[in-house]
Structures are given as structure tokens and as C-alpha cells.
């Protein structure tokens, strides 16, 4: 039995499953109402905010769900998002466009809009994505990638383990099962390592198992690697690309994120997401703006 599966079983005794895929807070808060072909309405939940802005991974899942409805295929294979302006909780409109429909792959684009204080419509985020059927992919895997070395979940720490809320913590933390590797927690103790690494066990608080849409959230749900470099404050995403490699097995995920280069006020974050069967289920890279000084 893989070590990850053993850890998943151990966690099951700590956080019993209370929600299933399709019947959880995440599903309800990413659900859209189709107003017309290619046009969807949603009320962005304040439960997925960081400070006052809506989390980028949650937004990506919202647009990902809209494209799954608009395209002939259900599963995101690759999705690239450009974050144009910060989204706020409240009403929003998603517009989709089918670019190409193929037998095994379809491509579409989507944008999310809100109204500003003057009543003008503002585009918040724009994505381009290709969808297919993850269950139809061949089983052949040839890789040098290895799961991240993270201590057992009971030896890791989450927001609830601190003496007080961490600066910048927010409502989203209450909806996640997030346990951080102690070796990436120097920033929380005022002693950042300078390595630009973040690793954690990840799941949804209500016990819902992961699926391709929740992987879009997982890659952007950990504290910024900028904290371990010694920076503070908001690290807004400019662009985020996610590759979904296979459908995740039930149980908690392990997420590893690394930044190797901060230059010109921007940094990259490379993320890997591994499931309880020791499979690399998603990868991502994002460019983010670092607030210096």
C-alpha cells in the first residue's frame, strides 16, 4: 500500500467525509445558471476570498465549470487564465465561446464580467482551454517526477494551529483542509528560509473528494511562496496555466509549489499536485506580481 494511501486512511479517521462530489459547498459556490447559450450567471461567494479579493483558483474553477457545460467534453486538459482586474464577491456573468469541437479534444474561451461602482461592465478574467475525456487516456506513464516528501498530516500545521490568524488570512481558509509542511513555515515564525518553497496536504473542509475542477483550486490555494522569500502582503496573479493529467483518486492531495526566480517585481510559481495513489494529477505555472519594500 503506497505511503500516501496509508496517510489518507489516517486522515479519514480525523476528518470523516461529509460531502460528495456534486453535493458540497465548493460545488454550490461554483454552480452557474445558464441564461442563454454561452451566457451564465453566478453569485461569487465571499467564502473564497483572500483579504477582499476572490481567490484565483476558485475563479478558475467557476470558468472551468462553465466551459464544461459549453463544450462537448467534460474534463479540462489545459486551461490558461489572464487575471485582468480583481474580482469581488457578488453577481458576475460568464460568457463562453466554442473555438473548436473535435472527436477527442475541444477548445473554448470564457470571460468573467462584473460591474464597477459606475455601472460599467468590467472584464475580470479571460481563459482559453482545451477539454477532453480523462478516462479515455492511455495508462502508459513514463516519468522521472516523484511525489513531494511531506511529513504525515498529523505532523503538519494549518491556520487553526496558530495562536492567532496569520496576516492576510481569510474566509477561504475555513473551507480548506490545509496542512503545511513545517519546513516551509519559517515565514509564519518570522524566519523565512529564503528558498521559495511551499508544500502541504490539501483537501476541502467538508470532506469532498478531489476531481478535475477542484484541482484548479488546489494549485492556487496555498500561501504564496513569496512569504518564504521574505516578502509580505498580497501577491496578485497575472497569468495561471494548469495542466490536468489524470482524474485524482479519492483522498487528500499533496501540493508542492516552488519559486526559483524573482526579478523585475514578478515571480513564477511552479506547482505539482499528487493524489493518494502517488500519481501526478496536475501541474501549473503562474506569473505573479511581488510587492517589494
C-alpha positions in Angstrom: 0.0 0.0 0.0 1.5 3.4 -1.0 2.5 5.6 1.9 0.2 8.3 0.6 -2.8 5.9 0.8 -1.8 5.0 4.4 -1.8 8.7 5.2 -5.1 9.1 3.5 -6.6 6.4 5.6 -5.2 8.0 8.7 -6.7 11.3 7.8 -10.1 9.7 7.2 -10.2 8.9 10.9 -9.6 12.6 11.7 -11.8 14.3 9.1 -14.8 12.0 8.2 -16.3 12.5 4.7 -19.4 14.5 5.0 -19.9 15.7 1.4 -19.6 14.1 -2.0 -18.7 15.4 -5.5 -21.7 17.4 -6.7 -23.1 18.0 -3.2 -20.6 20.2 -1.4 -20.0 23.9 -0.7 -17.4 24.0 -3.5 -20.0 22.7 -6.0 -22.7 25.0 -4.8 -20.4 28.0 -4.9 -19.1 27.3 -8.4 -22.6 26.5 -9.8 -23.8 28.7 -12.6 -27.2 29.4 -14.1 -27.4 29.3 -17.9 -29.2 32.5 -19.1 -28.7 31.8 -22.8 -26.4 29.7 -24.9 -22.9 30.5 -23.9 -24.0 33.0 -21.2 -24.1 32.1 -17.5 -24.8 34.0 -14.2 -23.3 33.4 -10.9 -23.1 35.0 -7.5 -19.4 34.8 -6.5 -19.2 33.6 -2.9 -17.4 35.7 -0.2 -16.4 32.4 1.3 -13.5 32.0 -1.2 -11.8 35.4 -0.6 -8.3 36.3 0.2 -8.4 39.7 2.1 -11.1 41.3 -0.1 -10.4 39.7 -3.5 -11.8 36.4 -4.7 -9.2 33.6 -4.9 -7.9 33.0 -8.4 -8.2 29.2 -8.2 -11.9 29.4 -7.2 -12.4 31.8 -10.2 -10.7 29.3 -12.5 -13.0 26.5 -11.2 -16.0 28.7 -12.0 -15.0 29.4 -15.5 -13.9 25.8 -15.9 -17.4 24.6 -14.9 -18.9 27.0 -17.5 -16.7 25.6 -20.2 -17.5 22.0 -19.2 -21.2 22.9 -19.9 -20.5 24.8 -23.1 -18.1 22.3 -24.7 -18.8 18.7 -25.8 -16.1 17.3 -23.4 -16.3 17.5 -19.6 -12.7 17.5 -18.4 -10.1 20.3 -18.6 -6.8 19.2 -20.0 -5.2 22.6 -20.1 -6.6 25.9 -19.1 -4.8 29.3 -19.2 -6.2 32.4 -17.4 -5.2 36.0 -17.5 -6.4 37.9 -14.5 -7.2 41.4 -15.7 -8.8 43.0 -12.6 -9.5 41.8 -9.1 -12.9 40.0 -8.8 -15.2 40.9 -5.9 -17.9 38.8 -4.2 -21.3 39.3 -5.8 -23.0 38.9 -9.1 -21.0 38.1 -12.2 -21.6 37.0 -15.7 -19.6 34.4 -17.6 -19.6 34.3 -21.4 -18.2 31.3 -23.3 -17.3 30.7 -26.9 -16.6 27.3 -28.6 -13.5 27.7 -30.7 -13.2 24.2 -32.0 -15.0 20.9 -31.4 -13.1 17.7 -32.2 -13.6 14.0 -31.6 -11.1 13.8 -28.7 -10.4 17.4 -27.9 -12.4 20.6 -27.9 -11.3 24.2 -27.3 -13.1 27.1 -25.9 -12.7 30.5 -24.3 -14.5 32.2 -21.5 -14.5 35.6 -19.7 -16.0 36.7 -16.4 -17.5 40.1 -16.1 -18.7 42.3 -13.2 -20.0 45.9 -12.9 -17.8 48.6 -11.3 -19.0 51.3 -9.0 -20.0 53.4 -12.0 -22.2 50.7 -13.5 -19.7 49.9 -16.3 -19.1 46.3 -17.2 -15.5 45.2 -16.4 -13.8 42.0 -17.6 -12.2 40.4 -14.6 -10.6 37.2 -16.1 -10.2 35.6 -19.5 -9.4 32.0 -20.2 -8.6 29.7 -23.1 -8.9 26.0 -22.5 -8.9 22.6 -24.2 -11.1 19.8 -22.8 -11.3 16.1 -23.4 -12.1 12.8 -21.6 -9.6 11.9 -18.9 -11.0 8.4 -18.6 -10.1 7.7 -22.2 -6.4 8.5 -21.8 -3.9 5.6 -22.1 -2.4 4.2 -18.9 1.2 4.4 -20.1 3.3 6.6 -17.7 7.0 7.3 -18.2 8.2 9.9 -15.7 11.1 11.0 -13.6 8.8 13.0 -11.3 8.5 11.9 -7.7 5.9 12.8 -5.1 7.0 15.6 -2.7 8.4 14.5 0.7 5.9 15.8 3.2 5.6 14.7 6.8 2.4 12.8 7.8 -0.6 15.1 8.0 -0.7 14.9 11.8 2.8 16.4 11.9 1.9 19.3 9.6 0.2 22.6 10.6 -2.8 24.6 9.4 -4.3 28.0 10.1 -6.2 26.6 13.1 -2.9 25.6 14.7 -1.5 29.1 15.1 -2.1 31.3 18.2 -3.8 34.0 16.0 -4.9 34.4 12.4 -2.0 35.0 10.0 -1.8 38.4 8.3 -3.8 38.1 5.1 -5.7 35.0 6.1 -9.3 35.0 5.0 -12.5 33.2 4.6 -11.1 30.6 2.2 -9.0 29.1 5.0 -12.2 28.0 6.7 -13.2 25.9 3.6 -10.0 24.0 3.2 -8.2 21.2 4.9 -4.7 22.7 4.6 -1.8 21.2 6.5 1.6 22.8 5.7 4.9 21.1 5.8 6.8 22.6 8.9 9.9 23.1 6.8 8.0 25.7 4.7 6.6 27.6 7.7 9.6 29.7 8.6 7.7 32.8 7.4 4.9 32.3 10.0 7.6 32.4 12.7 9.4 35.5 11.3 12.2 33.3 10.0 11.6 32.8 6.2 14.0 30.2 4.7 14.6 32.2 1.5 14.0 29.0 -0.5 10.7 30.0 -2.1 9.0 26.6 -1.4 5.6 25.7 -0.1 4.3 22.2 0.5 1.0 21.0 2.0 -1.7 18.4 2.3 -4.8 19.7 0.6 -8.5 18.9 0.7 -11.9 20.5 1.1 -13.0 21.0 4.6 -16.3 19.2 4.1 -14.5 16.1 3.0 -15.5 16.2 -0.7 -13.0 14.1 -2.7 -11.0 15.9 -5.4 -12.0 16.0 -9.1 -10.6 17.8 -12.1 -12.4 21.1 -11.3 -11.1 21.1 -7.7 -7.6 20.6 -9.0 -7.9 24.1 -10.5 -8.4 25.4 -7.0 -5.7 23.3 -5.4 -2.9 24.8 -7.5 -3.7 28.3 -6.1 -4.8 27.7 -2.6 -1.5 27.6 -0.6 0.1 30.6 1.0 2.4 32.4 -1.6 5.9 31.1 -1.9 6.9 34.8 -1.7 6.4 34.5 2.1 9.3 32.1 2.3 11.4 34.5 0.3 10.8 37.1 2.9 8.1 39.2 1.3 4.7 40.1 2.8 1.3 41.1 1.6 -0.8 40.3 -1.4 0.8 38.5 -4.4 -1.7 39.0 -7.2 -1.7 36.5 -10.1 -1.2 37.9 -13.6 -1.4 34.6 -15.5 -2.1 31.0 -14.5 -1.9 27.9 -16.7 -3.0 24.5 -15.3 -2.4 21.0 -16.9 -4.7 18.3 -15.6 -3.0 15.0 -16.2 -5.5 12.4 -14.8 -8.6 12.1 -12.7 -7.5 12.1 -9.0 -8.1 9.2 -6.7 -10.2 9.8 -3.5 -8.4 11.2 -0.5 -6.2 14.2 0.3 -3.8 15.7 -2.2 -0.2 16.8 -1.8 0.7 20.1 -3.3 4.3 21.3 -3.9 5.0 24.9 -5.1 8.4 26.3 -5.9 9.6 29.8 -7.0 13.1 29.9 -8.4 13.3 33.5 -9.8 12.0 36.8 -8.6 13.0 39.6 -10.9 11.6 42.9 -12.1 8.9 42.7 -9.4 7.5 39.4 -10.8 7.9 35.8 -9.7 6.8 32.5 -11.1 5.2 29.6 -9.1 5.5 26.1 -10.4 3.1 23.7 -8.7 2.6 19.9 -8.7 -0.4 18.1 -7.3 -0.2 14.4 -6.3 -3.1 12.2 -5.3 -3.4 9.4 -2.8 -2.3 6.9 -5.4 1.1 8.6 -5.8 0.1 10.0 -9.3 0.9 13.4 -10.6 -2.6 14.6 -11.4 -2.0 18.3 -12.1 0.8 20.8 -12.9 0.7 24.6 -13.1 2.8 27.7 -13.6 1.7 31.1 -12.7 3.3 34.6 -13.0 2.5 36.8 -10.1 3.4 40.4 -9.1 5.5 40.7 -6.0 5.0 43.7 -3.7 8.5 44.8 -2.9 9.5 47.1 0.0 
